[in-house]
Amino acid sequence: MTFTNKQLIGIGVVGFLALWYLKNKTVETVKDVGNAVNPVNPDNVINGWFNEAYQGVTGSEGTLGTDLADYFNGVDG
């Protein structure tokens, strides 16, 4: 099968646009994943898992950090 020059240019443009789109989606996904596991981000995945486990075990509505701060500052919860 042979292609004309116009067809080859069209295939090249479509291929370029597809690769450009995939590159941008990959960068977005990497940023989202990086933010989800970033230890500085209070909404990271591991922090969420830990808070759920802590609240399930202790029955507290706060986090370990807020409960420790309340305890050391003499706040009754």
ZIHUTA-V566954 format. One record per residue. N is the residue number from 1. RES is the residue in one letter. PHI is phi in radians with two decimals (999 if undefined). Layout:
n=N res=RES phi=PHI
n=N res=RES phi=PHI
//
This chain:
n=1 res=M phi=999
n=2 res=T phi=-1.97
n=3 res=F phi=-1.96
n=4 res=T phi=-1.43
n=5 res=N phi=-1.06
n=6 res=K phi=-1.10
n=7 res=Q phi=-1.15
n=8 res=L phi=-1.12
n=9 res=I phi=-1.12
n=10 res=G phi=-1.08
n=11 res=I phi=-1.10
n=12 res=G phi=-1.10
n=13 res=V phi=-1.14
n=14 res=V phi=-1.09
n=15 res=G phi=-1.09
n=16 res=F phi=-1.08
n=17 res=L phi=-1.12
n=18 res=A phi=-1.13
n=19 res=L phi=-1.15
n=20 res=W phi=-1.11
n=21 res=Y phi=-1.09
n=22 res=L phi=-1.11
n=23 res=K phi=-1.09
n=24 res=N phi=-1.15
n=25 res=K phi=-1.14
n=26 res=T phi=-1.14
n=27 res=V phi=-1.09
n=28 res=E phi=-1.07
n=29 res=T phi=-1.13
n=30 res=V phi=-1.11
n=31 res=K phi=-1.11
n=32 res=D phi=-1.12
n=33 res=V phi=-1.16
n=34 res=G phi=-1.06
n=35 res=N phi=-1.22
n=36 res=A phi=-1.22
n=37 res=V phi=-1.91
n=38 res=N phi=-1.14
n=39 res=P phi=-1.17
n=40 res=V phi=-1.42
n=41 res=N phi=-1.36
n=42 res=P phi=-1.18
n=43 res=D phi=-1.74
n=44 res=N phi=-1.21
n=45 res=V phi=-1.08
n=46 res=I phi=-1.14
n=47 res=N phi=-1.08
n=48 res=G phi=-1.10
n=49 res=W phi=-1.09
n=50 res=F phi=-1.10
n=51 res=N phi=-1.10
n=52 res=E phi=-1.11
n=53 res=A phi=-1.15
n=54 res=Y phi=-1.07
n=55 res=Q phi=-1.18
n=56 res=G phi=-1.18
n=57 res=V phi=-1.35
n=58 res=T phi=-1.64
n=59 res=G phi=1.36
n=60 res=S phi=-1.32
n=61 res=E phi=-1.64
n=62 res=G phi=-1.69
n=63 res=T phi=-1.78
n=64 res=L phi=-1.02
n=65 res=G phi=-1.12
n=66 res=T phi=-1.21
n=67 res=D phi=-1.19
n=68 res=L phi=-1.14
n=69 res=A phi=-1.09
n=70 res=D phi=-1.09
n=71 res=Y phi=-1.09
n=72 res=F phi=-1.30
n=73 res=N phi=-1.70
n=74 res=G phi=1.25
n=75 res=V phi=-1.57
n=76 res=D phi=-1.48
n=77 res=G phi=-1.81
//
